[in-house]
Amino acid sequence: MDYKKLADDVSQKIFSYSQDASGWKVVKNTKNITVSWKPSNEHSGNIYRGEGIIEEAPEKVIPFMYLAEYRSKWDKALKSYSIVEEVDEDTVVCHCITHSYGMGIISSREFVDLVHVKRYDGGVITTNSVSLEHDKCPVTSSHVRGFNNPCGYVCSPLPENPAHSKLVVFIQPDLGGLLPRAVVETALPSNVVGLVSDVREGIKKLLH
């Protein structure tokens, strides 16, 4: 598999999402976190965008969000998280298993993703992810295999306070299984809020 091409392609998509200001509709606004959505160009569902302020600089936020020694400690949505292959210093393949959510309506899911970190001028750092198949993580009957269409985090220093960041999250998962679309559309915005809240709480506990 050409990891470099896959990483470049998904990085371009996440950057384009971050520059796209049109058509987003706010679906949830709570805990100083705003979640918007619009129809995805990648699959039949929606793409969701979450925005919030994190009290730490991007250089600390991004590693905190994808390295296993941190992610497994702060992300309450995950049952397990591990890196199964280190492609290069900025690219890994990770395997995660979620808890069930929506009061058990959506059962546990597993995802195998390529994650690539990219830096831009002005101190902006992104993670850029997409699901793939990997020999170390064959599909099993233990969990429903989900597929993450291009997703990622865009972390930018605040102009008025570069020690803090604006974090923008993009997700557009295909959860697999036979889930009514309405159930997914209800659950995912709350998931985004939970993710940003968990990052904030985790950084205060683990980095400060």
Contacts in CASP RR format, 6 or more apart in sequence:
PFRMAT RR
TARGET T0000
AUTHOR 0000-0000-0000
METHOD contacts of the structure
MODEL  1
MDYKKLADDVSQKIFSYSQDASGWKVVKNTKNITVSWKPSNEHSGNIYRG
EGIIEEAPEKVIPFMYLAEYRSKWDKALKSYSIVEEVDEDTVVCHCITHS
YGMGIISSREFVDLVHVKRYDGGVITTNSVSLEHDKCPVTSSHVRGFNNP
CGYVCSPLPENPAHSKLVVFIQPDLGGLLPRAVVETALPSNVVGLVSDVR
EGIKKLLH
1 132 0 8 1.000
3 87 0 8 1.000
3 91 0 8 1.000
3 114 0 8 1.000
4 91 0 8 1.000
6 114 0 8 1.000
6 130 0 8 1.000
6 132 0 8 1.000
7 87 0 8 1.000
7 91 0 8 1.000
7 114 0 8 1.000
7 116 0 8 1.000
7 128 0 8 1.000
9 130 0 8 1.000
10 114 0 8 1.000
10 116 0 8 1.000
10 128 0 8 1.000
10 129 0 8 1.000
10 130 0 8 1.000
10 150 0 8 1.000
11 116 0 8 1.000
11 118 0 8 1.000
11 126 0 8 1.000
11 128 0 8 1.000
13 128 0 8 1.000
13 150 0 8 1.000
14 126 0 8 1.000
14 128 0 8 1.000
14 150 0 8 1.000
14 151 0 8 1.000
14 152 0 8 1.000
14 154 0 8 1.000
14 170 0 8 1.000
15 120 0 8 1.000
15 126 0 8 1.000
15 154 0 8 1.000
17 47 0 8 1.000
17 49 0 8 1.000
17 150 0 8 1.000
17 170 0 8 1.000
18 126 0 8 1.000
18 154 0 8 1.000
18 168 0 8 1.000
18 170 0 8 1.000
23 38 0 8 1.000
24 36 0 8 1.000
24 37 0 8 1.000
24 38 0 8 1.000
24 49 0 8 1.000
25 36 0 8 1.000
25 37 0 8 1.000
25 38 0 8 1.000
26 34 0 8 1.000
26 35 0 8 1.000
26 36 0 8 1.000
27 35 0 8 1.000
27 36 0 8 1.000
27 37 0 8 1.000
27 48 0 8 1.000
27 189 0 8 1.000
28 34 0 8 1.000
28 35 0 8 1.000
28 189 0 8 1.000
28 190 0 8 1.000
28 192 0 8 1.000
28 193 0 8 1.000
29 35 0 8 1.000
30 193 0 8 1.000
31 193 0 8 1.000
31 196 0 8 1.000
31 197 0 8 1.000
32 52 0 8 1.000
32 53 0 8 1.000
33 50 0 8 1.000
33 51 0 8 1.000
33 52 0 8 1.000
33 192 0 8 1.000
33 193 0 8 1.000
33 196 0 8 1.000
33 197 0 8 1.000
34 50 0 8 1.000
34 51 0 8 1.000
34 52 0 8 1.000
35 48 0 8 1.000
35 49 0 8 1.000
35 50 0 8 1.000
35 51 0 8 1.000
35 189 0 8 1.000
35 192 0 8 1.000
35 193 0 8 1.000
36 48 0 8 1.000
36 49 0 8 1.000
36 50 0 8 1.000
36 51 0 8 1.000
37 46 0 8 1.000
37 47 0 8 1.000
37 48 0 8 1.000
37 49 0 8 1.000
37 185 0 8 1.000
37 189 0 8 1.000
38 46 0 8 1.000
38 47 0 8 1.000
39 45 0 8 1.000
39 46 0 8 1.000
39 47 0 8 1.000
40 46 0 8 1.000
40 47 0 8 1.000
40 149 0 8 1.000
40 172 0 8 1.000
41 47 0 8 1.000
42 149 0 8 1.000
42 150 0 8 1.000
42 172 0 8 1.000
43 149 0 8 1.000
43 172 0 8 1.000
43 174 0 8 1.000
45 172 0 8 1.000
45 174 0 8 1.000
45 181 0 8 1.000
45 184 0 8 1.000
46 172 0 8 1.000
46 185 0 8 1.000
46 188 0 8 1.000
47 149 0 8 1.000
47 170 0 8 1.000
47 171 0 8 1.000
47 172 0 8 1.000
48 169 0 8 1.000
48 170 0 8 1.000
48 171 0 8 1.000
48 172 0 8 1.000
48 188 0 8 1.000
48 189 0 8 1.000
48 192 0 8 1.000
49 168 0 8 1.000
49 169 0 8 1.000
49 170 0 8 1.000
50 168 0 8 1.000
50 169 0 8 1.000
50 170 0 8 1.000
50 192 0 8 1.000
50 193 0 8 1.000
50 196 0 8 1.000
51 166 0 8 1.000
51 167 0 8 1.000
51 168 0 8 1.000
51 169 0 8 1.000
52 166 0 8 1.000
52 167 0 8 1.000
52 168 0 8 1.000
52 196 0 8 1.000
53 158 0 8 1.000
53 164 0 8 1.000
53 165 0 8 1.000
53 166 0 8 1.000
53 167 0 8 1.000
54 61 0 8 1.000
54 155 0 8 1.000
54 164 0 8 1.000
54 165 0 8 1.000
54 166 0 8 1.000
54 167 0 8 1.000
54 196 0 8 1.000
54 199 0 8 1.000
54 200 0 8 1.000
54 203 0 8 1.000
55 163 0 8 1.000
55 164 0 8 1.000
55 200 0 8 1.000
55 203 0 8 1.000
55 204 0 8 1.000
56 64 0 8 1.000
56 163 0 8 1.000
56 164 0 8 1.000
56 165 0 8 1.000
56 203 0 8 1.000
56 207 0 8 1.000
57 157 0 8 1.000
57 162 0 8 1.000
57 163 0 8 1.000
57 164 0 8 1.000
57 165 0 8 1.000
58 123 0 8 1.000
58 124 0 8 1.000
58 125 0 8 1.000
58 155 0 8 1.000
58 156 0 8 1.000
58 157 0 8 1.000
58 165 0 8 1.000
59 123 0 8 1.000
59 125 0 8 1.000
60 203 0 8 1.000
60 207 0 8 1.000
61 125 0 8 1.000
61 155 0 8 1.000
61 165 0 8 1.000
61 167 0 8 1.000
61 199 0 8 1.000
61 203 0 8 1.000
62 117 0 8 1.000
62 125 0 8 1.000
62 126 0 8 1.000
62 127 0 8 1.000
62 153 0 8 1.000
62 155 0 8 1.000
63 70 0 8 1.000
64 70 0 8 1.000
64 71 0 8 1.000
64 74 0 8 1.000
64 199 0 8 1.000
64 202 0 8 1.000
64 203 0 8 1.000
64 206 0 8 1.000
64 207 0 8 1.000
65 71 0 8 1.000
65 127 0 8 1.000
65 153 0 8 1.000
65 199 0 8 1.000
66 92 0 8 1.000
66 94 0 8 1.000
66 115 0 8 1.000
66 117 0 8 1.000
66 127 0 8 1.000
67 83 0 8 1.000
68 81 0 8 1.000
68 82 0 8 1.000
68 83 0 8 1.000
68 94 0 8 1.000
70 206 0 8 1.000
71 78 0 8 1.000
71 81 0 8 1.000
72 78 0 8 1.000
72 80 0 8 1.000
72 81 0 8 1.000
72 82 0 8 1.000
73 202 0 8 1.000
73 206 0 8 1.000
74 198 0 8 1.000
74 199 0 8 1.000
74 201 0 8 1.000
74 202 0 8 1.000
74 203 0 8 1.000
74 205 0 8 1.000
74 206 0 8 1.000
75 81 0 8 1.000
75 195 0 8 1.000
75 198 0 8 1.000
76 99 0 8 1.000
76 194 0 8 1.000
76 198 0 8 1.000
77 98 0 8 1.000
77 99 0 8 1.000
77 101 0 8 1.000
77 191 0 8 1.000
77 194 0 8 1.000
77 195 0 8 1.000
77 198 0 8 1.000
78 96 0 8 1.000
78 97 0 8 1.000
78 98 0 8 1.000
78 99 0 8 1.000
79 97 0 8 1.000
79 98 0 8 1.000
79 99 0 8 1.000
79 108 0 8 1.000
80 95 0 8 1.000
80 96 0 8 1.000
80 97 0 8 1.000
81 94 0 8 1.000
81 95 0 8 1.000
81 96 0 8 1.000
81 97 0 8 1.000
82 94 0 8 1.000
82 95 0 8 1.000
82 96 0 8 1.000
83 92 0 8 1.000
83 93 0 8 1.000
83 94 0 8 1.000
83 95 0 8 1.000
84 93 0 8 1.000
84 94 0 8 1.000
84 95 0 8 1.000
84 112 0 8 1.000
84 134 0 8 1.000
84 136 0 8 1.000
84 137 0 8 1.000
85 92 0 8 1.000
85 93 0 8 1.000
85 134 0 8 1.000
85 136 0 8 1.000
86 92 0 8 1.000
87 93 0 8 1.000
87 114 0 8 1.000
90 116 0 8 1.000
90 117 0 8 1.000
90 118 0 8 1.000
91 114 0 8 1.000
91 115 0 8 1.000
91 116 0 8 1.000
91 117 0 8 1.000
92 114 0 8 1.000
92 115 0 8 1.000
93 112 0 8 1.000
93 113 0 8 1.000
93 114 0 8 1.000
93 115 0 8 1.000
93 132 0 8 1.000
93 134 0 8 1.000
94 112 0 8 1.000
94 113 0 8 1.000
94 115 0 8 1.000
95 110 0 8 1.000
95 111 0 8 1.000
95 112 0 8 1.000
95 134 0 8 1.000
95 136 0 8 1.000
95 137 0 8 1.000
96 110 0 8 1.000
96 111 0 8 1.000
96 113 0 8 1.000
97 108 0 8 1.000
97 109 0 8 1.000
97 110 0 8 1.000
97 143 0 8 1.000
98 108 0 8 1.000
98 109 0 8 1.000
98 110 0 8 1.000
98 111 0 8 1.000
99 108 0 8 1.000
100 106 0 8 1.000
100 107 0 8 1.000
100 108 0 8 1.000
101 187 0 8 1.000
101 191 0 8 1.000
102 183 0 8 1.000
102 186 0 8 1.000
102 187 0 8 1.000
102 190 0 8 1.000
105 183 0 8 1.000
105 187 0 8 1.000
106 175 0 8 1.000
106 179 0 8 1.000
106 183 0 8 1.000
106 184 0 8 1.000
106 187 0 8 1.000
107 144 0 8 1.000
108 143 0 8 1.000
108 144 0 8 1.000
109 143 0 8 1.000
109 144 0 8 1.000
109 145 0 8 1.000
109 146 0 8 1.000
109 175 0 8 1.000
109 176 0 8 1.000
110 137 0 8 1.000
110 143 0 8 1.000
110 144 0 8 1.000
110 145 0 8 1.000
110 146 0 8 1.000
111 131 0 8 1.000
111 145 0 8 1.000
111 146 0 8 1.000
111 147 0 8 1.000
111 148 0 8 1.000
111 173 0 8 1.000
112 131 0 8 1.000
112 132 0 8 1.000
112 133 0 8 1.000
112 134 0 8 1.000
112 137 0 8 1.000
112 145 0 8 1.000
113 129 0 8 1.000
113 130 0 8 1.000
113 131 0 8 1.000
113 132 0 8 1.000
113 148 0 8 1.000
114 129 0 8 1.000
114 130 0 8 1.000
114 131 0 8 1.000
114 132 0 8 1.000
115 127 0 8 1.000
115 128 0 8 1.000
115 129 0 8 1.000
116 127 0 8 1.000
116 128 0 8 1.000
116 129 0 8 1.000
117 125 0 8 1.000
117 126 0 8 1.000
117 127 0 8 1.000
117 128 0 8 1.000
118 125 0 8 1.000
118 126 0 8 1.000
118 128 0 8 1.000
119 125 0 8 1.000
119 126 0 8 1.000
120 126 0 8 1.000
122 156 0 8 1.000
122 157 0 8 1.000
123 156 0 8 1.000
123 157 0 8 1.000
124 154 0 8 1.000
124 155 0 8 1.000
124 156 0 8 1.000
124 157 0 8 1.000
125 155 0 8 1.000
126 152 0 8 1.000
126 153 0 8 1.000
126 154 0 8 1.000
126 155 0 8 1.000
127 152 0 8 1.000
127 153 0 8 1.000
128 150 0 8 1.000
128 152 0 8 1.000
129 148 0 8 1.000
129 150 0 8 1.000
129 151 0 8 1.000
129 152 0 8 1.000
130 148 0 8 1.000
130 149 0 8 1.000
130 150 0 8 1.000
130 151 0 8 1.000
131 146 0 8 1.000
131 147 0 8 1.000
131 148 0 8 1.000
131 149 0 8 1.000
139 145 0 8 1.000
144 175 0 8 1.000
144 176 0 8 1.000
144 177 0 8 1.000
145 176 0 8 1.000
146 173 0 8 1.000
146 174 0 8 1.000
146 175 0 8 1.000
146 176 0 8 1.000
147 173 0 8 1.000
147 174 0 8 1.000
147 176 0 8 1.000
148 171 0 8 1.000
148 172 0 8 1.000
148 173 0 8 1.000
148 174 0 8 1.000
149 172 0 8 1.000
149 173 0 8 1.000
149 174 0 8 1.000
150 170 0 8 1.000
150 172 0 8 1.000
151 170 0 8 1.000
151 171 0 8 1.000
151 172 0 8 1.000
151 173 0 8 1.000
152 169 0 8 1.000
152 170 0 8 1.000
152 171 0 8 1.000
153 167 0 8 1.000
153 168 0 8 1.000
153 169 0 8 1.000
153 170 0 8 1.000
154 167 0 8 1.000
154 168 0 8 1.000
154 170 0 8 1.000
155 165 0 8 1.000
155 166 0 8 1.000
155 167 0 8 1.000
155 168 0 8 1.000
156 165 0 8 1.000
156 166 0 8 1.000
156 168 0 8 1.000
157 163 0 8 1.000
157 164 0 8 1.000
157 165 0 8 1.000
158 164 0 8 1.000
158 165 0 8 1.000
158 166 0 8 1.000
167 196 0 8 1.000
167 199 0 8 1.000
169 192 0 8 1.000
169 195 0 8 1.000
169 196 0 8 1.000
171 188 0 8 1.000
171 191 0 8 1.000
171 192 0 8 1.000
173 188 0 8 1.000
175 184 0 8 1.000
END
